[in-house]
């Protein structure tokens, strides 16, 4: 019997070959990561609710940027690409949590650590809990507009919706959040 060698780069499930980047691309991606990774991780944390998943979401987004950087039409929009990827990856994480699995029990939302509880305070926790009770699109619009401080236009591009939809969704989300918190706007 003749022994076979496997070419892991060609096998499903093996490492994905990453073509070398053009000169300066690594520096650009590293600069984006250094400047925006913490903010994107915070954004993902608000969306998915736990730090480990948030960090994974951001890492996957930057890995995707690295893989596709040479194919970007407008490299000035790399940050927009990463923000959209973070949002999409967070959606995927939340979707997977809802899927029943015969191998896993039910998903319990993360419990805020004692350290986080002490730092956040009761009022901020209440807002976070109310935010997580909003529909996905409303939560995303609020987080992108007010936490990530994106303009309506930038939020529309990241969410792939119109600017008017951002305005109406944000307005409805603020009303719903106020109702959940027992306040009037």
Buried (B, 14 or more C-beta within 10 A) or exposed (E): EEEEEEEEEEEEEEEEEEEEBEEEBEEBBEEBBEEBBEBBBBBBBBBBBBBEBBBBBBBBBBBBBBBEBEEEEEEEEBBBBBBBBBBBBBBEBBEEBEEEEEEEEEEEEBEBEEEBEEEBEEEEEBBBEBBEEBEEBBBBBBBBBEBBEBEBEBBBBBBEBEEEBBBEBBEBBBEBBEEBEEEEE
